[in-house]
Amino acid sequence: MRIKEVTLRHLQMKLKFPFTTSFGTFQDRDFILLEAKDENGNSGWGESVAFHSPWYSEETMKTNWHMLEDYLIPALLNQEITHPDEVSEVFSNIRKNNMAKSTIEGAVWDLYSQEKGVSLASALGGKKSKIEVGISIGIQDTASDLLRIIEKYVQEGYKRMKVKIKPGWDVDVMREVRKEFPDVPLMADANSAYTLEDIDTLKALDEFDLMMIEQPLASDDIIDHAKLQEAISTPVCLDESIHSYEDARKAIELGSCGIINIKIGRVGGLSESKRIHDLCESHHIPVWCGGMLESGIGRAHNVALTTLSNFIMPGDTAASSRYWEKDIITPEVTVEDGYITVPDKPGIGYEPDLETIESFTIEKKTYK
């Protein structure tokens, strides 16, 4: 397989509802959509999950465009590729920029699975025909607002509720949630909002029988998380701290976590995601797939990844309608009683809606 042409598109889609975390609130989602064509004219699709500002990581949509345009696309065009795992070798002399690398690697995986005539899930080694999904709920104006939202998604059958927390919006709020929903699988996501000075607050969360607390401490830390995990009974889940197989290996050896969240963009692509999955499975560390407010293209990649055997906790891959009035794929991703049925068509399994994609496109550029 040779990549003969790549098109970058800057899309802007409006979320149905504002999304608030400890690092900010936004409603417009700007992102890069990448289309790669092979020598036979087939198209593979990838999506950058970088935000327009460096809230979640140092990468942004603009830095991803720069890296793709000036380094990654030129390095991959016209290269003979027999397997998507080789993409990381082509990019081995380029440091970090994982979200940019993942954008084009995802398109190569889509093309590869189409070429083999199998679904992306099957190409990755996934076996599940359905995946369990949960929901991620941003910080609300009041606890009552939060309870109403949780009630809605419990009734829709979602298998797990993830509630964003921050200092001042944590113990009392989770107490209200647990009082109202004593049996719902529940977790808290701090997005690095705390330090070890807040250990008493984090210990107080133990009473709520949470599935996990996600990334409570600094985004680049595994040392303090090990200290925290030793002090609390709630499993610590690492997110922003894990950018590679090596990060995961060291965190496991240090005892920094009991669970790892795998986000394809954060770790540099599907190949590295699979390596981390296999490592965690061998150490009996469960994993789950986190969300980055993806459109249907990125959501399709998440669905495929989650079919691997050690994804034993519901991920953040909710239905398209949770976020968008209209998604950019057909059919849209749907959830029935807390499950997504995994498509079995070759490639990502969903058809990009070119007309809708163009309607959301602000800028477009093709490279040959």
The 8 nearest C-alpha neighbors of each residue, nearest first, counted from 0:
[[1, 80, 79, 81, 37, 2, 38, 111],
 [2, 0, 79, 77, 37, 78, 38, 3],
 [1, 3, 37, 76, 77, 36, 4, 35],
 [2, 4, 37, 77, 38, 36, 76, 1],
 [3, 5, 367, 36, 366, 35, 2, 6],
 [6, 4, 35, 366, 34, 365, 36, 367],
 [7, 5, 365, 34, 364, 33, 366, 35],
 [8, 6, 33, 364, 363, 32, 365, 31],
 [7, 9, 363, 32, 31, 362, 10, 360],
 [10, 8, 31, 362, 361, 360, 30, 363],
 [11, 9, 360, 359, 30, 29, 361, 8],
 [10, 12, 29, 28, 359, 27, 30, 360],
 [13, 11, 28, 27, 359, 14, 10, 29],
 [12, 14, 27, 26, 28, 15, 11, 323],
 [15, 13, 26, 16, 322, 323, 27, 12],
 [14, 16, 322, 323, 13, 324, 17, 321],
 [15, 17, 14, 18, 26, 322, 13, 323],
 [18, 16, 26, 25, 19, 24, 14, 15],
 [17, 19, 137, 24, 25, 26, 16, 20],
 [20, 18, 24, 137, 138, 23, 17, 25],
 [19, 21, 22, 23, 137, 138, 163, 24],
 [20, 22, 165, 23, 190, 192, 164, 189],
 [23, 21, 20, 54, 24, 190, 19, 55],
 [22, 24, 20, 19, 21, 25, 54, 18],
 [25, 23, 19, 18, 20, 17, 26, 22],
 [24, 26, 17, 18, 27, 19, 23, 28],
 [25, 27, 17, 14, 13, 18, 28, 16],
 [28, 26, 13, 12, 14, 25, 29, 11],
 [27, 29, 12, 11, 13, 26, 30, 14],
 [30, 28, 11, 10, 51, 27, 12, 50],
 [31, 29, 10, 9, 60, 47, 28, 48],
 [32, 30, 9, 47, 8, 46, 10, 33],
 [31, 33, 46, 8, 7, 45, 47, 9],
 [34, 32, 7, 45, 44, 6, 46, 8],
 [33, 35, 44, 6, 5, 43, 42, 45],
 [36, 34, 5, 43, 42, 4, 106, 44],
 [37, 35, 42, 4, 41, 40, 2, 3],
 [36, 38, 2, 3, 40, 39, 1, 41],
 [37, 39, 40, 3, 1, 2, 36, 0],
 [40, 38, 37, 41, 36, 0, 42, 3],
 [39, 41, 37, 36, 38, 42, 3, 4],
 [40, 42, 36, 37, 39, 43, 110, 38],
 [43, 41, 36, 35, 34, 40, 110, 44],
 [42, 44, 106, 110, 109, 35, 34, 107],
 [45, 43, 106, 34, 33, 109, 35, 42],
 [46, 44, 106, 105, 102, 33, 103, 32],
 [47, 45, 32, 102, 297, 31, 33, 48],
 [46, 48, 102, 31, 49, 98, 30, 99],
 [47, 49, 291, 264, 46, 50, 98, 30],
 [50, 48, 59, 60, 47, 58, 98, 51],
 [51, 49, 59, 52, 60, 48, 53, 29],
 [50, 52, 60, 59, 29, 49, 53, 61],
 [51, 53, 50, 54, 59, 60, 58, 55],
 [54, 52, 57, 56, 59, 55, 58, 50],
 [55, 53, 52, 56, 22, 57, 50, 23],
 [54, 56, 53, 57, 50, 239, 22, 190],
 [57, 55, 53, 58, 54, 59, 239, 49],
 [56, 58, 53, 59, 55, 54, 52, 96],
 [59, 57, 56, 53, 49, 62, 96, 63],
 [60, 58, 49, 51, 62, 50, 61, 52],
 [59, 61, 63, 51, 49, 62, 50, 30],
 [62, 60, 64, 63, 59, 65, 51, 58],
 [61, 63, 65, 59, 64, 60, 58, 66],
 [62, 64, 99, 66, 60, 61, 65, 67],
 [63, 65, 61, 67, 62, 66, 68, 60],
 [66, 64, 62, 68, 63, 67, 69, 61],
 [67, 65, 63, 70, 69, 64, 68, 71],
 [68, 66, 71, 64, 72, 65, 70, 69],
 [67, 69, 65, 66, 72, 64, 70, 71],
 [68, 70, 66, 67, 65, 71, 73, 72],
 [71, 69, 66, 73, 67, 72, 68, 74],
 [70, 72, 67, 74, 73, 66, 75, 69],
 [71, 73, 75, 67, 74, 68, 70, 76],
 [74, 72, 76, 75, 71, 70, 69, 68],
 [75, 73, 71, 72, 76, 70, 89, 90],
 [74, 76, 72, 78, 73, 71, 77, 2],
 [75, 77, 2, 73, 78, 3, 72, 74],
 [78, 76, 1, 2, 3, 75, 79, 74],
 [79, 77, 75, 76, 1, 80, 2, 74],
 [78, 80, 1, 0, 77, 81, 2, 75],
 [81, 79, 0, 82, 78, 1, 85, 83],
 [80, 82, 0, 79, 83, 85, 111, 84],
 [81, 83, 84, 80, 85, 111, 86, 108],
 [84, 82, 85, 86, 108, 107, 104, 80],
 [83, 85, 82, 86, 270, 87, 88, 271],
 [84, 86, 88, 83, 87, 82, 89, 80],
 [87, 85, 89, 88, 84, 83, 90, 104],
 [86, 88, 90, 89, 85, 91, 84, 83],
 [87, 89, 91, 85, 86, 90, 84, 92],
 [88, 90, 86, 87, 91, 85, 74, 75],
 [91, 89, 87, 88, 93, 92, 86, 71],
 [90, 92, 88, 93, 89, 87, 94, 86],
 [91, 93, 90, 94, 89, 88, 87, 95],
 [94, 92, 90, 91, 95, 96, 70, 71],
 [93, 95, 92, 96, 91, 90, 97, 100],
 [94, 96, 97, 93, 267, 100, 98, 242],
 [97, 95, 99, 98, 100, 94, 58, 63],
 [98, 96, 267, 100, 95, 99, 266, 265],
 [97, 99, 264, 101, 100, 96, 267, 265],
 [98, 100, 63, 102, 97, 101, 96, 67],
 [101, 99, 97, 102, 98, 267, 103, 104],
 [100, 102, 268, 267, 104, 98, 264, 99],
 [103, 101, 45, 47, 46, 99, 100, 105],
 [102, 104, 106, 105, 101, 100, 45, 107],
 [105, 103, 101, 107, 106, 102, 268, 100],
 [106, 104, 45, 108, 103, 107, 102, 101],
 [105, 107, 44, 45, 43, 109, 103, 104],
 [106, 108, 104, 110, 109, 105, 111, 83],
 [109, 107, 111, 105, 106, 110, 83, 112],
 [108, 110, 346, 43, 106, 107, 112, 111],
 [111, 109, 43, 107, 113, 108, 112, 114],
 [112, 110, 108, 114, 113, 109, 107, 115],
 [111, 113, 346, 115, 117, 114, 109, 119],
 [114, 112, 346, 345, 116, 110, 115, 111],
 [113, 115, 111, 112, 116, 110, 117, 345],
 [116, 114, 112, 113, 117, 111, 345, 122],
 [115, 117, 113, 345, 114, 112, 118, 346],
 [118, 116, 345, 112, 115, 113, 121, 122],
 [117, 119, 345, 346, 121, 343, 120, 344],
 [118, 120, 346, 122, 347, 121, 112, 303],
 [119, 121, 303, 125, 123, 118, 122, 306],
 [122, 120, 124, 125, 118, 123, 119, 117],
 [121, 123, 119, 124, 120, 112, 118, 117],
 [124, 122, 120, 121, 125, 119, 304, 303],
 [125, 123, 121, 122, 120, 307, 126, 306],
 [124, 126, 307, 306, 120, 121, 123, 127],
 [125, 127, 306, 307, 124, 128, 121, 308],
 [128, 126, 306, 129, 125, 130, 307, 341],
 [127, 129, 341, 340, 126, 130, 306, 342],
 [130, 128, 340, 341, 127, 339, 338, 131],
 [129, 131, 339, 338, 132, 306, 340, 127],
 [132, 130, 338, 313, 337, 158, 339, 129],
 [133, 131, 313, 314, 337, 338, 158, 316],
 [132, 134, 159, 158, 157, 313, 315, 314],
 [133, 135, 160, 315, 161, 317, 159, 136],
 [134, 136, 161, 315, 162, 160, 137, 133],
 [137, 135, 162, 161, 163, 134, 138, 160],
 [136, 138, 19, 163, 18, 20, 139, 162],
 [139, 137, 19, 163, 20, 164, 136, 140],
 [138, 140, 141, 145, 137, 144, 142, 19],
 [141, 139, 144, 138, 142, 145, 143, 19],
 [142, 140, 144, 143, 139, 145, 138, 146],
 [141, 143, 145, 144, 172, 146, 139, 140],
 [144, 142, 146, 141, 145, 147, 140, 148],
 [145, 143, 141, 147, 142, 146, 139, 148],
 [144, 146, 142, 148, 143, 147, 139, 149],
 [145, 147, 143, 149, 148, 144, 150, 142],
 [146, 148, 150, 144, 145, 149, 143, 151],
 [149, 147, 151, 145, 150, 146, 144, 152],
 [148, 150, 146, 152, 151, 147, 153, 145],
 [149, 151, 153, 147, 148, 152, 146, 154],
 [152, 150, 148, 154, 149, 153, 147, 155],
 [153, 151, 155, 149, 154, 150, 157, 156],
 [154, 152, 150, 156, 155, 151, 157, 149],
 [153, 155, 152, 151, 156, 150, 157, 149],
 [156, 154, 152, 153, 157, 336, 151, 337],
 [157, 155, 336, 337, 153, 154, 158, 152],
 [158, 156, 337, 133, 153, 159, 152, 155],
 [157, 159, 133, 337, 132, 156, 313, 131],
 [160, 158, 133, 184, 157, 185, 134, 313],
 [161, 159, 185, 134, 133, 184, 162, 135],
 [162, 160, 135, 186, 187, 136, 134, 185],
 [161, 163, 187, 136, 188, 135, 186, 160],
 [162, 164, 188, 137, 138, 187, 189, 20],
 [165, 163, 189, 169, 168, 188, 187, 162],
 [164, 166, 168, 21, 192, 189, 169, 167],
 [167, 165, 168, 169, 192, 164, 193, 21],
 [166, 168, 169, 165, 170, 164, 171, 172],
 [169, 167, 165, 166, 164, 172, 170, 171],
 [168, 170, 164, 172, 171, 167, 165, 173],
 [171, 169, 173, 172, 174, 204, 203, 168],
 [172, 170, 174, 173, 169, 175, 168, 167],
 [171, 173, 175, 169, 174, 170, 142, 168],
 [174, 172, 176, 170, 175, 171, 169, 177],
 [175, 173, 171, 177, 172, 176, 178, 170],
 [174, 176, 178, 172, 173, 177, 179, 171],
 [177, 175, 173, 179, 174, 178, 180, 172],
 [176, 178, 181, 180, 174, 179, 175, 173],
 [179, 177, 175, 176, 180, 181, 174, 173],
 [178, 180, 176, 177, 181, 175, 146, 174],
 [179, 181, 177, 182, 178, 183, 176, 175],
 [182, 180, 177, 178, 183, 179, 176, 207],
 [183, 181, 180, 184, 177, 185, 179, 208],
 [182, 184, 180, 185, 181, 159, 160, 158],
 [185, 183, 159, 160, 182, 210, 158, 186],
 [184, 186, 160, 209, 159, 210, 183, 161],
 [185, 187, 161, 209, 211, 210, 212, 162],
 [186, 188, 212, 162, 161, 163, 213, 164],
 [189, 187, 213, 163, 212, 164, 190, 162],
 [188, 190, 215, 164, 191, 192, 165, 214],
 [189, 191, 214, 192, 188, 215, 21, 213],
 [192, 190, 216, 217, 215, 214, 189, 218],
 [191, 193, 189, 190, 165, 215, 216, 21],
 [194, 192, 216, 215, 191, 197, 195, 166],
 [195, 193, 196, 216, 197, 217, 192, 198],
 [194, 196, 198, 197, 193, 223, 227, 216],
 [195, 197, 194, 198, 193, 199, 200, 201],
 [198, 196, 195, 200, 194, 199, 193, 201],
 [197, 199, 201, 195, 200, 196, 202, 227],
 [200, 198, 202, 201, 197, 203, 196, 195],
 [201, 199, 203, 198, 197, 202, 204, 170],
 [200, 202, 198, 203, 204, 199, 197, 205],
 [203, 201, 199, 204, 200, 231, 205, 198],
 [202, 204, 200, 201, 205, 199, 206, 170],
 [203, 205, 202, 201, 206, 207, 170, 200],
 [206, 204, 203, 207, 233, 202, 208, 232],
 [205, 207, 204, 208, 203, 209, 202, 174],
 [206, 208, 205, 209, 204, 177, 174, 173],
 [209, 207, 206, 205, 210, 233, 204, 185],
 [210, 208, 186, 211, 185, 207, 233, 205],
 [209, 211, 186, 185, 184, 208, 234, 233],
 [212, 210, 234, 186, 209, 235, 233, 236],
 [213, 211, 187, 235, 188, 186, 236, 234],
 [212, 214, 236, 188, 215, 237, 235, 189],
 [215, 213, 237, 191, 190, 216, 238, 189],
 [214, 216, 191, 189, 193, 213, 192, 190],
 [217, 215, 191, 193, 194, 214, 192, 218],
 [218, 216, 191, 220, 219, 215, 194, 193],
 [217, 219, 239, 240, 191, 220, 216, 214],
 [220, 218, 240, 217, 239, 221, 241, 216],
 [221, 219, 217, 218, 222, 240, 223, 224],
 [220, 222, 224, 255, 223, 250, 225, 240],
 [223, 221, 225, 224, 220, 226, 255, 253],
 [224, 222, 226, 225, 221, 227, 220, 195],
 [223, 225, 227, 255, 221, 226, 222, 228],
 [255, 226, 224, 228, 223, 222, 254, 227],
 [227, 225, 223, 229, 224, 228, 230, 222],
 [226, 228, 224, 230, 229, 225, 223, 231],
 [229, 227, 225, 230, 231, 226, 224, 235],
 [228, 230, 226, 227, 231, 225, 232, 254],
 [229, 231, 227, 228, 226, 232, 202, 198],
 [232, 230, 228, 202, 233, 229, 227, 205],
 [231, 233, 205, 234, 230, 228, 229, 202],
 [234, 232, 205, 211, 231, 209, 235, 212],
 [235, 233, 211, 257, 232, 236, 212, 256],
 [236, 234, 256, 212, 257, 211, 213, 228],
 [235, 237, 213, 258, 259, 256, 212, 214],
 [238, 236, 214, 259, 213, 240, 260, 256],
 [237, 239, 260, 240, 214, 241, 259, 236],
 [238, 240, 218, 241, 237, 214, 219, 242],
 [241, 239, 219, 218, 238, 220, 237, 242],
 [242, 240, 246, 239, 238, 243, 247, 237],
 [243, 241, 266, 265, 246, 240, 239, 244],
 [244, 242, 246, 266, 245, 241, 247, 271],
 [243, 245, 275, 247, 246, 248, 274, 271],
 [246, 244, 248, 243, 247, 249, 242, 241],
 [247, 245, 243, 241, 249, 244, 248, 250],
 [246, 248, 250, 244, 245, 249, 241, 251],
 [249, 247, 245, 251, 246, 250, 244, 252],
 [248, 250, 252, 246, 251, 247, 253, 245],
 [251, 249, 255, 247, 253, 252, 248, 221],
 [250, 252, 254, 248, 249, 253, 247, 255],
 [253, 251, 249, 250, 254, 248, 255, 247],
 [254, 252, 250, 255, 251, 249, 225, 222],
 [253, 255, 251, 225, 252, 256, 250, 228],
 [225, 256, 254, 224, 250, 253, 221, 251],
 [257, 255, 235, 236, 254, 258, 237, 228],
 [256, 258, 234, 235, 284, 236, 259, 255],
 [257, 259, 236, 285, 284, 256, 286, 235],
 [260, 258, 286, 237, 236, 261, 238, 285],
 [259, 261, 287, 238, 286, 288, 289, 237],
 [262, 260, 288, 289, 287, 259, 263, 272],
 [263, 261, 289, 265, 264, 288, 260, 266],
 [262, 264, 268, 265, 266, 269, 272, 267],
 [265, 263, 98, 267, 101, 266, 262, 268],
 [264, 266, 262, 263, 267, 242, 98, 97],
 [267, 265, 242, 243, 264, 263, 97, 268],
 [268, 266, 97, 101, 264, 100, 265, 98],
 [269, 267, 101, 263, 270, 271, 264, 266],
 [268, 270, 272, 271, 263, 273, 105, 267],
 [271, 269, 273, 272, 268, 84, 274, 83],
 [270, 272, 274, 273, 269, 268, 275, 266],
 [273, 271, 269, 275, 270, 274, 263, 276],
 [272, 274, 276, 270, 271, 275, 269, 277],
 [275, 273, 271, 277, 276, 272, 278, 270],
 [276, 274, 278, 244, 272, 277, 273, 279],
 [275, 277, 273, 279, 274, 278, 280, 272],
 [278, 276, 280, 274, 275, 279, 273, 281],
 [279, 277, 275, 281, 280, 276, 274, 282],
 [280, 278, 284, 282, 276, 281, 277, 283],
 [279, 281, 283, 277, 282, 278, 309, 284],
 [280, 282, 278, 279, 283, 277, 284, 276],
 [281, 283, 279, 280, 284, 278, 251, 285],
 [284, 282, 280, 281, 279, 285, 309, 278],
 [285, 283, 279, 282, 258, 280, 257, 286],
 [286, 284, 258, 309, 283, 311, 279, 310],
 [287, 285, 259, 310, 260, 258, 309, 284],
 [286, 288, 310, 260, 314, 312, 261, 313],
 [289, 287, 314, 261, 260, 262, 305, 315],
 [288, 290, 315, 262, 314, 260, 261, 287],
 [289, 291, 315, 292, 316, 288, 293, 262],
 [290, 292, 293, 48, 289, 262, 49, 315],
 [293, 291, 290, 294, 322, 48, 28, 298],
 [294, 292, 297, 291, 298, 295, 48, 290],
 [293, 295, 296, 297, 298, 326, 292, 327],
 [294, 296, 298, 297, 328, 327, 299, 326],
 [297, 295, 299, 298, 294, 46, 45, 300],
 [298, 296, 293, 300, 299, 46, 295, 294],
 [297, 299, 295, 301, 296, 300, 293, 294],
 [300, 298, 302, 296, 297, 301, 347, 295],
 [299, 301, 303, 297, 298, 302, 304, 347],
 [302, 300, 298, 304, 299, 303, 305, 297],
 [301, 303, 299, 305, 300, 304, 298, 341],
 [302, 304, 120, 300, 301, 305, 306, 119],
 [305, 303, 301, 306, 302, 307, 300, 120],
 [304, 306, 302, 307, 303, 310, 301, 288],
 [305, 307, 125, 127, 304, 303, 126, 120],
 [308, 306, 125, 305, 309, 310, 304, 126],
 [307, 309, 310, 306, 125, 311, 126, 127],
 [310, 308, 311, 280, 307, 285, 286, 276],
 [311, 309, 287, 286, 308, 305, 312, 307],
 [310, 312, 309, 285, 286, 287, 313, 308],
 [313, 311, 287, 310, 314, 286, 285, 131],
 [314, 312, 132, 131, 133, 159, 158, 287],
 [315, 313, 288, 132, 287, 133, 316, 289],
 [314, 316, 290, 289, 133, 134, 317, 132],
 [317, 315, 314, 132, 290, 298, 318, 301],
 [316, 318, 315, 134, 132, 321, 133, 319],
 [317, 319, 333, 332, 320, 321, 334, 316],
 [320, 318, 332, 321, 322, 323, 331, 326],
 [319, 321, 323, 322, 318, 324, 325, 333],
 [322, 320, 319, 318, 323, 317, 15, 324],
 [321, 323, 320, 14, 15, 319, 324, 16],
 [324, 322, 325, 320, 15, 14, 326, 319],
 [323, 325, 320, 15, 326, 322, 14, 319],
 [326, 324, 323, 327, 320, 319, 355, 331],
 [325, 327, 328, 323, 295, 319, 331, 294],
 [328, 326, 352, 356, 355, 295, 351, 325],
 [329, 327, 351, 352, 350, 331, 295, 326],
 [330, 328, 331, 350, 349, 352, 351, 327],
 [329, 331, 328, 349, 332, 350, 333, 326],
 [330, 332, 329, 328, 319, 333, 326, 295],
 [333, 331, 318, 319, 330, 295, 334, 339],
 [332, 334, 318, 331, 339, 319, 335, 320],
 [335, 333, 339, 338, 318, 337, 336, 332],
 [334, 336, 338, 337, 339, 333, 156, 155],
 [337, 335, 156, 338, 155, 334, 157, 158],
 [336, 338, 157, 156, 335, 158, 132, 334],
 [339, 337, 131, 335, 334, 130, 336, 132],
 [340, 338, 334, 130, 129, 341, 333, 335],
 [339, 341, 129, 128, 342, 338, 130, 334],
 [340, 342, 128, 129, 339, 343, 302, 130],
 [343, 341, 348, 344, 340, 118, 349, 347],
 [342, 344, 118, 348, 341, 345, 117, 120],
 [343, 345, 348, 118, 342, 346, 117, 347],
 [346, 344, 118, 117, 113, 116, 348, 112],
 [347, 345, 113, 109, 118, 119, 112, 348],
 [346, 348, 119, 349, 299, 109, 118, 300],
 [349, 347, 344, 342, 346, 345, 343, 118],
 [350, 348, 347, 329, 328, 330, 351, 299],
 [349, 351, 329, 328, 352, 348, 330, 347],
 [352, 350, 328, 353, 327, 329, 349, 296],
 [351, 353, 328, 327, 355, 354, 356, 350],
 [354, 352, 356, 355, 351, 357, 327, 328],
 [355, 353, 357, 356, 352, 358, 327, 351],
 [354, 356, 358, 357, 353, 352, 327, 359],
 [357, 355, 353, 359, 358, 354, 327, 352],
 [356, 358, 360, 354, 355, 359, 353, 361],
 [357, 359, 355, 356, 360, 354, 361, 353],
 [360, 358, 10, 357, 356, 11, 12, 361],
 [361, 359, 10, 357, 358, 9, 362, 356],
 [360, 362, 9, 10, 359, 11, 363, 8],
 [363, 361, 9, 8, 360, 364, 10, 7],
 [364, 362, 8, 7, 9, 365, 361, 6],
 [363, 365, 7, 6, 8, 366, 362, 5],
 [364, 366, 6, 5, 7, 367, 363, 4],
 [367, 365, 5, 4, 6, 364, 72, 68],
 [366, 4, 3, 5, 365, 76, 73, 2]]
